Amino acid sequence: MFEDKKVAFYTLGCKLNFSESSTIARQLNEIGFIRNDFNLGADLFVINTCSVTENANKECRRI
């Protein structure tokens, strides 16, 4: 269904955010998405952030 579609991730925050992004990436891979570098573009972008830490909050605003 989504063969050869590219997905790119931008993850900020704690270890839980990175774990969640990894889980989402695996699930998307199972239906045909190929992971790509965020800066190279994609058909789908996943931006996973949190605002718990001040640094993550500042970085999120820059995206």
PDB file of N, CA, C, O and CB in Angstrom:
ATOM      1  N   MET A   1       0.819  -1.194   0.000  1.00  0.00           N
ATOM      2  CA  MET A   1       0.000   0.000   0.000  1.00  0.00           C
ATOM      3  C   MET A   1       0.867   1.265   0.000  1.00  0.00           C
ATOM      4  O   MET A   1       0.583   2.211  -0.735  1.00  0.00           O
ATOM      5  CB  MET A   1      -0.934  -0.006   1.207  1.00  0.00           C
ATOM      6  N   PHE A   2       1.919   1.282   0.818  1.00  0.00           N
ATOM      7  CA  PHE A   2       2.779   2.456   0.905  1.00  0.00           C
ATOM      8  C   PHE A   2       4.196   2.140   0.452  1.00  0.00           C
ATOM      9  O   PHE A   2       5.145   2.791   0.889  1.00  0.00           O
ATOM     10  CB  PHE A   2       2.796   2.994   2.328  1.00  0.00           C
ATOM     11  N   GLU A   3       4.350   1.155  -0.414  1.00  0.00           N
ATOM     12  CA  GLU A   3       5.669   0.762  -0.872  1.00  0.00           C
ATOM     13  C   GLU A   3       6.419   1.954  -1.443  1.00  0.00           C
ATOM     14  O   GLU A   3       5.861   2.766  -2.180  1.00  0.00           O
ATOM     15  CB  GLU A   3       5.564  -0.344  -1.910  1.00  0.00           C
ATOM     16  N   ASP A   4       7.674   2.041  -1.094  1.00  0.00           N
ATOM     17  CA  ASP A   4       8.577   3.089  -1.573  1.00  0.00           C
ATOM     18  C   ASP A   4       8.216   4.493  -1.097  1.00  0.00           C
ATOM     19  O   ASP A   4       8.780   5.470  -1.590  1.00  0.00           O
ATOM     20  CB  ASP A   4       8.603   3.074  -3.061  1.00  0.00           C
ATOM     21  N   LYS A   5       7.308   4.609  -0.169  1.00  0.00           N
ATOM     22  CA  LYS A   5       7.036   5.913   0.443  1.00  0.00           C
ATOM     23  C   LYS A   5       8.081   6.136   1.527  1.00  0.00           C
ATOM     24  O   LYS A   5       8.474   5.199   2.222  1.00  0.00           O
ATOM     25  CB  LYS A   5       5.574   5.989   1.033  1.00  0.00           C
ATOM     26  N   LYS A   6       8.526   7.368   1.667  1.00  0.00           N
ATOM     27  CA  LYS A   6       9.575   7.680   2.632  1.00  0.00           C
ATOM     28  C   LYS A   6       8.995   8.402   3.841  1.00  0.00           C
ATOM     29  O   LYS A   6       8.086   9.223   3.722  1.00  0.00           O
ATOM     30  CB  LYS A   6      10.671   8.532   1.980  1.00  0.00           C
ATOM     31  N   VAL A   7       9.546   8.075   5.009  1.00  0.00           N
ATOM     32  CA  VAL A   7       9.167   8.725   6.254  1.00  0.00           C
ATOM     33  C   VAL A   7      10.435   9.255   6.917  1.00  0.00           C
ATOM     34  O   VAL A   7      11.475   8.596   6.909  1.00  0.00           O
ATOM     35  CB  VAL A   7       8.400   7.742   7.199  1.00  0.00           C
ATOM     36  N   ALA A   8      10.336  10.443   7.487  1.00  0.00           N
ATOM     37  CA  ALA A   8      11.470  11.049   8.183  1.00  0.00           C
ATOM     38  C   ALA A   8      11.029  11.465   9.582  1.00  0.00           C
ATOM     39  O   ALA A   8       9.898  11.905   9.786  1.00  0.00           O
ATOM     40  CB  ALA A   8      12.027  12.273   7.392  1.00  0.00           C
ATOM     41  N   PHE A   9      11.932  11.319  10.531  1.00  0.00           N
ATOM     42  CA  PHE A   9      11.632  11.612  11.931  1.00  0.00           C
ATOM     43  C   PHE A   9      12.492  12.749  12.456  1.00  0.00           C
ATOM     44  O   PHE A   9      13.662  12.885  12.099  1.00  0.00           O
ATOM     45  CB  PHE A   9      11.834  10.370  12.789  1.00  0.00           C
ATOM     46  N   TYR A  10      11.889  13.559  13.309  1.00  0.00           N
ATOM     47  CA  TYR A  10      12.608  14.578  14.067  1.00  0.00           C
ATOM     48  C   TYR A  10      12.126  14.415  15.497  1.00  0.00           C
ATOM     49  O   TYR A  10      10.978  14.728  15.810  1.00  0.00           O
ATOM     50  CB  TYR A  10      12.355  16.058  13.507  1.00  0.00           C
ATOM     51  N   THR A  11      12.995  13.929  16.358  1.00  0.00           N
ATOM     52  CA  THR A  11      12.605  13.602  17.724  1.00  0.00           C
ATOM     53  C   THR A  11      13.400  14.438  18.714  1.00  0.00           C
ATOM     54  O   THR A  11      14.625  14.521  18.636  1.00  0.00           O
ATOM     55  CB  THR A  11      12.807  12.109  18.002  1.00  0.00           C
ATOM     56  N   LEU A  12      12.691  15.049  19.639  1.00  0.00           N
ATOM     57  CA  LEU A  12      13.291  15.822  20.725  1.00  0.00           C
ATOM     58  C   LEU A  12      12.717  15.336  22.045  1.00  0.00           C
ATOM     59  O   LEU A  12      11.611  14.798  22.096  1.00  0.00           O
ATOM     60  CB  LEU A  12      13.040  17.349  20.539  1.00  0.00           C
ATOM     61  N   GLY A  13      13.473  15.528  23.101  1.00  0.00           N
ATOM     62  CA  GLY A  13      12.941  15.220  24.418  1.00  0.00           C
ATOM     63  C   GLY A  13      13.650  14.075  25.091  1.00  0.00           C
ATOM     64  O   GLY A  13      14.850  13.869  24.913  1.00  0.00           O
ATOM     65  N   CYS A  14      12.894  13.339  25.860  1.00  0.00           N
ATOM     66  CA  CYS A  14      13.442  12.290  26.710  1.00  0.00           C
ATOM     67  C   CYS A  14      13.578  10.963  25.964  1.00  0.00           C
ATOM     68  O   CYS A  14      13.244  10.849  24.784  1.00  0.00           O
ATOM     69  CB  CYS A  14      12.566  12.105  27.935  1.00  0.00           C
ATOM     70  N   LYS A  15      14.077   9.974  26.687  1.00  0.00           N
ATOM     71  CA  LYS A  15      14.249   8.641  26.110  1.00  0.00           C
ATOM     72  C   LYS A  15      12.918   8.057  25.660  1.00  0.00           C
ATOM     73  O   LYS A  15      12.872   7.301  24.688  1.00  0.00           O
ATOM     74  CB  LYS A  15      14.911   7.707  27.119  1.00  0.00           C
ATOM     75  N   LEU A  16      11.846   8.393  26.345  1.00  0.00           N
ATOM     76  CA  LEU A  16      10.528   7.892  25.958  1.00  0.00           C
ATOM     77  C   LEU A  16      10.157   8.380  24.564  1.00  0.00           C
ATOM     78  O   LEU A  16       9.601   7.617  23.774  1.00  0.00           O
ATOM     79  CB  LEU A  16       9.463   8.330  26.974  1.00  0.00           C
ATOM     80  N   ASN A  17      10.452   9.628  24.252  1.00  0.00           N
ATOM     81  CA  ASN A  17      10.164  10.149  22.913  1.00  0.00           C
ATOM     82  C   ASN A  17      10.913   9.359  21.846  1.00  0.00           C
ATOM     83  O   ASN A  17      10.344   9.019  20.809  1.00  0.00           O
ATOM     84  CB  ASN A  17      10.536  11.634  22.824  1.00  0.00           C
ATOM     85  N   PHE A  18      12.189   9.066  22.097  1.00  0.00           N
ATOM     86  CA  PHE A  18      12.978   8.304  21.134  1.00  0.00           C
ATOM     87  C   PHE A  18      12.449   6.879  21.003  1.00  0.00           C
ATOM     88  O   PHE A  18      12.451   6.311  19.911  1.00  0.00           O
ATOM     89  CB  PHE A  18      14.452   8.284  21.548  1.00  0.00           C
ATOM     90  N   SER A  19      11.997   6.304  22.112  1.00  0.00           N
ATOM     91  CA  SER A  19      11.405   4.969  22.067  1.00  0.00           C
ATOM     92  C   SER A  19      10.109   4.980  21.259  1.00  0.00           C
ATOM     93  O   SER A  19       9.864   4.077  20.459  1.00  0.00           O
ATOM     94  CB  SER A  19      11.140   4.451  23.490  1.00  0.00           C
ATOM     95  N   GLU A  20       9.290   5.995  21.469  1.00  0.00           N
ATOM     96  CA  GLU A  20       8.042   6.115  20.712  1.00  0.00           C
ATOM     97  C   GLU A  20       8.312   6.280  19.221  1.00  0.00           C
ATOM     98  O   GLU A  20       7.638   5.665  18.395  1.00  0.00           O
ATOM     99  CB  GLU A  20       7.218   7.299  21.227  1.00  0.00           C
ATOM    100  N   SER A  21       9.286   7.099  18.876  1.00  0.00           N
ATOM    101  CA  SER A  21       9.625   7.287  17.462  1.00  0.00           C
ATOM    102  C   SER A  21      10.102   5.984  16.842  1.00  0.00           C
ATOM    103  O   SER A  21       9.775   5.681  15.695  1.00  0.00           O
ATOM    104  CB  SER A  21      10.701   8.368  17.304  1.00  0.00           C
ATOM    105  N   SER A  22      10.869   5.218  17.592  1.00  0.00           N
ATOM    106  CA  SER A  22      11.345   3.924  17.109  1.00  0.00           C
ATOM    107  C   SER A  22      10.183   2.968  16.859  1.00  0.00           C
ATOM    108  O   SER A  22      10.169   2.245  15.863  1.00  0.00           O
ATOM    109  CB  SER A  22      12.324   3.311  18.111  1.00  0.00           C
ATOM    110  N   THR A  23       9.223   2.967  17.757  1.00  0.00           N
ATOM    111  CA  THR A  23       8.042   2.112  17.598  1.00  0.00           C
ATOM    112  C   THR A  23       7.233   2.534  16.375  1.00  0.00           C
ATOM    113  O   THR A  23       6.802   1.687  15.592  1.00  0.00           O
ATOM    114  CB  THR A  23       7.161   2.166  18.862  1.00  0.00           C
ATOM    115  N   ILE A  24       7.030   3.826  16.211  1.00  0.00           N
ATOM    116  CA  ILE A  24       6.295   4.329  15.048  1.00  0.00           C
ATOM    117  C   ILE A  24       7.029   3.974  13.762  1.00  0.00           C
ATOM    118  O   ILE A  24       6.406   3.571  12.780  1.00  0.00           O
ATOM    119  CB  ILE A  24       6.099   5.856  15.146  1.00  0.00           C
ATOM    120  N   ALA A  25       8.357   4.122  13.764  1.00  0.00           N
ATOM    121  CA  ALA A  25       9.158   3.792  12.578  1.00  0.00           C
ATOM    122  C   ALA A  25       9.012   2.319  12.216  1.00  0.00           C
ATOM    123  O   ALA A  25       8.860   1.978  11.043  1.00  0.00           O
ATOM    124  CB  ALA A  25      10.641   4.131  12.814  1.00  0.00           C
ATOM    125  N   ARG A  26       9.057   1.458  13.206  1.00  0.00           N
ATOM    126  CA  ARG A  26       8.912   0.020  12.955  1.00  0.00           C
ATOM    127  C   ARG A  26       7.530  -0.293  12.375  1.00  0.00           C
ATOM    128  O   ARG A  26       7.413  -1.073  11.430  1.00  0.00           O
ATOM    129  CB  ARG A  26       9.138  -0.782  14.258  1.00  0.00           C
ATOM    130  N   GLN A  27       6.497   0.311  12.938  1.00  0.00           N
ATOM    131  CA  GLN A  27       5.140   0.067  12.447  1.00  0.00           C
ATOM    132  C   GLN A  27       4.966   0.569  11.014  1.00  0.00           C
ATOM    133  O   GLN A  27       4.322  -0.090  10.197  1.00  0.00           O
ATOM    134  CB  GLN A  27       4.116   0.740  13.364  1.00  0.00           C
ATOM    135  N   LEU A  28       5.532   1.720  10.715  1.00  0.00           N
ATOM    136  CA  LEU A  28       5.438   2.242   9.352  1.00  0.00           C
ATOM    137  C   LEU A  28       6.247   1.395   8.378  1.00  0.00           C
ATOM    138  O   LEU A  28       5.842   1.207   7.231  1.00  0.00           O
ATOM    139  CB  LEU A  28       5.915   3.692   9.305  1.00  0.00           C
ATOM    140  N   ASN A  29       7.380   0.889   8.827  1.00  0.00           N
ATOM    141  CA  ASN A  29       8.197   0.009   7.994  1.00  0.00           C
ATOM    142  C   ASN A  29       7.435  -1.263   7.638  1.00  0.00           C
ATOM    143  O   ASN A  29       7.555  -1.773   6.524  1.00  0.00           O
ATOM    144  CB  ASN A  29       9.508  -0.343   8.710  1.00  0.00           C
ATOM    145  N   GLU A  30       6.661  -1.766   8.574  1.00  0.00           N
ATOM    146  CA  GLU A  30       5.885  -2.990   8.348  1.00  0.00           C
ATOM    147  C   GLU A  30       4.834  -2.819   7.254  1.00  0.00           C
ATOM    148  O   GLU A  30       4.421  -3.799   6.634  1.00  0.00           O
ATOM    149  CB  GLU A  30       5.210  -3.421   9.639  1.00  0.00           C
ATOM    150  N   ILE A  31       4.400  -1.584   7.011  1.00  0.00           N
ATOM    151  CA  ILE A  31       3.404  -1.366   5.953  1.00  0.00           C
ATOM    152  C   ILE A  31       4.025  -0.748   4.703  1.00  0.00           C
ATOM    153  O   ILE A  31       3.315  -0.306   3.799  1.00  0.00           O
ATOM    154  CB  ILE A  31       2.281  -0.469   6.465  1.00  0.00           C
ATOM    155  N   GLY A  32       5.365  -0.721   4.661  1.00  0.00           N
ATOM    156  CA  GLY A  32       6.020  -0.357   3.415  1.00  0.00           C
ATOM    157  C   GLY A  32       6.801   0.939   3.381  1.00  0.00           C
ATOM    158  O   GLY A  32       7.438   1.239   2.371  1.00  0.00           O
ATOM    159  N   PHE A  33       6.773   1.719   4.453  1.00  0.00           N
ATOM    160  CA  PHE A  33       7.526   2.970   4.450  1.00  0.00           C
ATOM    161  C   PHE A  33       9.015   2.704   4.606  1.00  0.00           C
ATOM    162  O   PHE A  33       9.418   1.760   5.284  1.00  0.00           O
ATOM    163  CB  PHE A  33       7.035   3.896   5.566  1.00  0.00           C
ATOM    164  N   ILE A  34       9.826   3.539   3.976  1.00  0.00           N
ATOM    165  CA  ILE A  34      11.277   3.479   4.081  1.00  0.00           C
ATOM    166  C   ILE A  34      11.724   4.718   4.848  1.00  0.00           C
ATOM    167  O   ILE A  34      11.333   5.837   4.517  1.00  0.00           O
ATOM    168  CB  ILE A  34      11.963   3.395   2.664  1.00  0.00           C
ATOM    169  N   ARG A  35      12.549   4.508   5.877  1.00  0.00           N
ATOM    170  CA  ARG A  35      13.019   5.639   6.681  1.00  0.00           C
ATOM    171  C   ARG A  35      14.062   6.440   5.914  1.00  0.00           C
ATOM    172  O   ARG A  35      14.960   5.878   5.286  1.00  0.00           O
ATOM    173  CB  ARG A  35      13.604   5.148   8.021  1.00  0.00           C
ATOM    174  N   ASN A  36      13.930   7.760   5.974  1.00  0.00           N
ATOM    175  CA  ASN A  36      14.831   8.653   5.259  1.00  0.00           C
ATOM    176  C   ASN A  36      15.313   9.742   6.209  1.00  0.00           C
ATOM    177  O   ASN A  36      14.668  10.020   7.220  1.00  0.00           O
ATOM    178  CB  ASN A  36      14.135   9.270   4.019  1.00  0.00           C
ATOM    179  N   ASP A  37      16.439  10.354   5.886  1.00  0.00           N
ATOM    180  CA  ASP A  37      16.957  11.455   6.681  1.00  0.00           C
ATOM    181  C   ASP A  37      16.008  12.648   6.593  1.00  0.00           C
ATOM    182  O   ASP A  37      15.509  12.969   5.515  1.00  0.00           O
ATOM    183  CB  ASP A  37      18.372  11.849   6.211  1.00  0.00           C
ATOM    184  N   PHE A  38      15.763  13.293   7.709  1.00  0.00           N
ATOM    185  CA  PHE A  38      14.827  14.414   7.779  1.00  0.00           C
ATOM    186  C   PHE A  38      15.182  15.514   6.785  1.00  0.00           C
ATOM    187  O   PHE A  38      14.297  16.103   6.166  1.00  0.00           O
ATOM    188  CB  PHE A  38      14.799  14.983   9.188  1.00  0.00           C
ATOM    189  N   ASN A  39      16.466  15.788   6.633  1.00  0.00           N
ATOM    190  CA  ASN A  39      16.914  16.867   5.742  1.00  0.00           C
ATOM    191  C   ASN A  39      16.816  16.518   4.263  1.00  0.00           C
ATOM    192  O   ASN A  39      16.919  17.402   3.413  1.00  0.00           O
ATOM    193  CB  ASN A  39      18.333  17.230   6.064  1.00  0.00           C
ATOM    194  N   LEU A  40      16.620  15.251   3.945  1.00  0.00           N
ATOM    195  CA  LEU A  40      16.530  14.833   2.544  1.00  0.00           C
ATOM    196  C   LEU A  40      15.100  14.798   2.028  1.00  0.00           C
ATOM    197  O   LEU A  40      14.869  14.553   0.843  1.00  0.00           O
ATOM    198  CB  LEU A  40      17.155  13.473   2.374  1.00  0.00           C
ATOM    199  N   GLY A  41      14.145  15.040   2.909  1.00  0.00           N
ATOM    200  CA  GLY A  41      12.751  15.053   2.490  1.00  0.00           C
ATOM    201  C   GLY A  41      12.098  13.695   2.612  1.00  0.00           C
ATOM    202  O   GLY A  41      12.770  12.671   2.740  1.00  0.00           O
ATOM    203  N   ALA A  42      10.784  13.700   2.570  1.00  0.00           N
ATOM    204  CA  ALA A  42      10.017  12.466   2.721  1.00  0.00           C
ATOM    205  C   ALA A  42       8.576  12.713   2.303  1.00  0.00           C
ATOM    206  O   ALA A  42       8.150  13.850   2.100  1.00  0.00           O
ATOM    207  CB  ALA A  42      10.082  11.945   4.180  1.00  0.00           C
ATOM    208  N   ASP A  43       7.843  11.621   2.181  1.00  0.00           N
ATOM    209  CA  ASP A  43       6.408  11.717   1.913  1.00  0.00           C
ATOM    210  C   ASP A  43       5.636  11.985   3.204  1.00  0.00           C
ATOM    211  O   ASP A  43       4.550  12.565   3.191  1.00  0.00           O
ATOM    212  CB  ASP A  43       5.898  10.427   1.244  1.00  0.00           C
ATOM    213  N   LEU A  44       6.223  11.548   4.314  1.00  0.00           N
ATOM    214  CA  LEU A  44       5.602  11.708   5.626  1.00  0.00           C
ATOM    215  C   LEU A  44       6.671  12.150   6.617  1.00  0.00           C
ATOM    216  O   LEU A  44       7.738  11.542   6.697  1.00  0.00           O
ATOM    217  CB  LEU A  44       4.917  10.385   6.096  1.00  0.00           C
ATOM    218  N   PHE A  45       6.384  13.207   7.371  1.00  0.00           N
ATOM    219  CA  PHE A  45       7.290  13.678   8.414  1.00  0.00           C
ATOM    220  C   PHE A  45       6.640  13.437   9.768  1.00  0.00           C
ATOM    221  O   PHE A  45       5.475  13.779   9.975  1.00  0.00           O
ATOM    222  CB  PHE A  45       7.640  15.186   8.222  1.00  0.00           C
ATOM    223  N   VAL A  46       7.391  12.850  10.684  1.00  0.00           N
ATOM    224  CA  VAL A  46       6.931  12.651  12.053  1.00  0.00           C
ATOM    225  C   VAL A  46       7.798  13.537  12.941  1.00  0.00           C
ATOM    226  O   VAL A  46       9.012  13.348  13.027  1.00  0.00           O
ATOM    227  CB  VAL A  46       7.010  11.130  12.487  1.00  0.00           C
ATOM    228  N   ILE A  47       7.171  14.494  13.593  1.00  0.00           N
ATOM    229  CA  ILE A  47       7.877  15.377  14.517  1.00  0.00           C
ATOM    230  C   ILE A  47       7.366  15.048  15.912  1.00  0.00           C
ATOM    231  O   ILE A  47       6.215  15.326  16.250  1.00  0.00           O
ATOM    232  CB  ILE A  47       7.659  16.907  14.161  1.00  0.00           C
ATOM    233  N   ASN A  48       8.236  14.453  16.711  1.00  0.00           N
ATOM    234  CA  ASN A  48       7.869  13.973  18.038  1.00  0.00           C
ATOM    235  C   ASN A  48       8.630  14.804  19.063  1.00  0.00           C
ATOM    236  O   ASN A  48       9.848  14.683  19.194  1.00  0.00           O
ATOM    237  CB  ASN A  48       8.179  12.444  18.203  1.00  0.00           C
ATOM    238  N   THR A  49       7.903  15.645  19.786  1.00  0.00           N
ATOM    239  CA  THR A  49       8.537  16.534  20.752  1.00  0.00           C
ATOM    240  C   THR A  49       7.800  16.495  22.077  1.00  0.00           C
ATOM    241  O   THR A  49       6.732  15.896  22.203  1.00  0.00           O
ATOM    242  CB  THR A  49       8.587  17.963  20.217  1.00  0.00           C
ATOM    243  N   CYS A  50       8.390  17.143  23.047  1.00  0.00           N
ATOM    244  CA  CYS A  50       7.710  17.370  24.318  1.00  0.00           C
ATOM    245  C   CYS A  50       8.092  18.752  24.807  1.00  0.00           C
ATOM    246  O   CYS A  50       9.028  19.365  24.294  1.00  0.00           O
ATOM    247  CB  CYS A  50       8.076  16.276  25.374  1.00  0.00           C
ATOM    248  N   SER A  51       7.382  19.229  25.775  1.00  0.00           N
ATOM    249  CA  SER A  51       7.689  20.541  26.342  1.00  0.00           C
ATOM    250  C   SER A  51       8.012  20.428  27.823  1.00  0.00           C
ATOM    251  O   SER A  51       7.883  21.398  28.570  1.00  0.00           O
ATOM    252  CB  SER A  51       6.519  21.506  26.130  1.00  0.00           C
ATOM    253  N   VAL A  52       8.424  19.260  28.239  1.00  0.00           N
ATOM    254  CA  VAL A  52       8.725  19.047  29.649  1.00  0.00           C
ATOM    255  C   VAL A  52      10.015  19.757  30.037  1.00  0.00           C
ATOM    256  O   VAL A  52      10.094  20.373  31.099  1.00  0.00           O
ATOM    257  CB  VAL A  52       8.830  17.550  29.956  1.00  0.00           C
ATOM    258  N   THR A  53      11.017  19.670  29.182  1.00  0.00           N
ATOM    259  CA  THR A  53      12.280  20.338  29.487  1.00  0.00           C
ATOM    260  C   THR A  53      12.366  21.644  28.717  1.00  0.00           C
ATOM    261  O   THR A  53      11.838  21.754  27.610  1.00  0.00           O
ATOM    262  CB  THR A  53      13.482  19.430  29.150  1.00  0.00           C
ATOM    263  N   GLU A  54      13.017  22.612  29.288  1.00  0.00           N
ATOM    264  CA  GLU A  54      13.151  23.924  28.645  1.00  0.00           C
ATOM    265  C   GLU A  54      13.910  23.826  27.325  1.00  0.00           C
ATOM    266  O   GLU A  54      13.552  24.492  26.354  1.00  0.00           O
ATOM    267  CB  GLU A  54      13.862  24.903  29.582  1.00  0.00           C
ATOM    268  N   ASN A  55      14.959  22.998  27.284  1.00  0.00           N
ATOM    269  CA  ASN A  55      15.733  22.846  26.044  1.00  0.00           C
ATOM    270  C   ASN A  55      14.887  22.265  24.925  1.00  0.00           C
ATOM    271  O   ASN A  55      14.955  22.739  23.791  1.00  0.00           O
ATOM    272  CB  ASN A  55      16.952  21.957  26.282  1.00  0.00           C
ATOM    273  N   ALA A  56      14.093  21.247  25.224  1.00  0.00           N
ATOM    274  CA  ALA A  56      13.226  20.650  24.208  1.00  0.00           C
ATOM    275  C   ALA A  56      12.192  21.659  23.736  1.00  0.00           C
ATOM    276  O   ALA A  56      11.874  21.722  22.548  1.00  0.00           O
ATOM    277  CB  ALA A  56      12.530  19.390  24.756  1.00  0.00           C
ATOM    278  N   ASN A  57      11.673  22.440  24.655  1.00  0.00           N
ATOM    279  CA  ASN A  57      10.680  23.448  24.308  1.00  0.00           C
ATOM    280  C   ASN A  57      11.268  24.496  23.363  1.00  0.00           C
ATOM    281  O   ASN A  57      10.621  24.872  22.386  1.00  0.00           O
ATOM    282  CB  ASN A  57      10.142  24.120  25.572  1.00  0.00           C
ATOM    283  N   LYS A  58      12.479  24.970  23.637  1.00  0.00           N
ATOM    284  CA  LYS A  58      13.135  25.946  22.758  1.00  0.00           C
ATOM    285  C   LYS A  58      13.412  25.355  21.385  1.00  0.00           C
ATOM    286  O   LYS A  58      13.171  25.998  20.364  1.00  0.00           O
ATOM    287  CB  LYS A  58      14.442  26.437  23.385  1.00  0.00           C
ATOM    288  N   GLU A  59      13.921  24.127  21.367  1.00  0.00           N
ATOM    289  CA  GLU A  59      14.254  23.469  20.100  1.00  0.00           C
ATOM    290  C   GLU A  59      12.997  23.243  19.266  1.00  0.00           C
ATOM    291  O   GLU A  59      13.025  23.405  18.046  1.00  0.00           O
ATOM    292  CB  GLU A  59      14.969  22.126  20.358  1.00  0.00           C
ATOM    293  N   CYS A  60      11.913  22.876  19.908  1.00  0.00           N
ATOM    294  CA  CYS A  60      10.645  22.633  19.213  1.00  0.00           C
ATOM    295  C   CYS A  60      10.165  23.895  18.503  1.00  0.00           C
ATOM    296  O   CYS A  60       9.624  23.816  17.400  1.00  0.00           O
ATOM    297  CB  CYS A  60       9.572  22.144  20.203  1.00  0.00           C
ATOM    298  N   ARG A  61      10.354  25.025  19.109  1.00  0.00           N
ATOM    299  CA  ARG A  61       9.917  26.288  18.510  1.00  0.00           C
ATOM    300  C   ARG A  61      10.718  26.648  17.272  1.00  0.00           C
ATOM    301  O   ARG A  61      10.241  27.396  16.418  1.00  0.00           O
ATOM    302  CB  ARG A  61      10.020  27.406  19.520  1.00  0.00           C
ATOM    303  N   ARG A  62      11.944  26.119  17.166  1.00  0.00           N
ATOM    304  CA  ARG A  62      12.796  26.422  16.015  1.00  0.00           C
ATOM    305  C   ARG A  62      12.420  25.624  14.776  1.00  0.00           C
ATOM    306  O   ARG A  62      12.803  26.003  13.669  1.00  0.00           O
ATOM    307  CB  ARG A  62      14.237  26.158  16.361  1.00  0.00           C
ATOM    308  N   ILE A  63      11.690  24.544  14.927  1.00  0.00           N
ATOM    309  CA  ILE A  63      11.369  23.666  13.794  1.00  0.00           C
ATOM    310  C   ILE A  63      10.445  24.372  12.824  1.00  0.00           C
ATOM    311  O   ILE A  63      10.061  23.796  11.806  1.00  0.00           O
ATOM    312  CB  ILE A  63      10.724  22.355  14.279  1.00  0.00           C
TER     313      ILE A  63
END
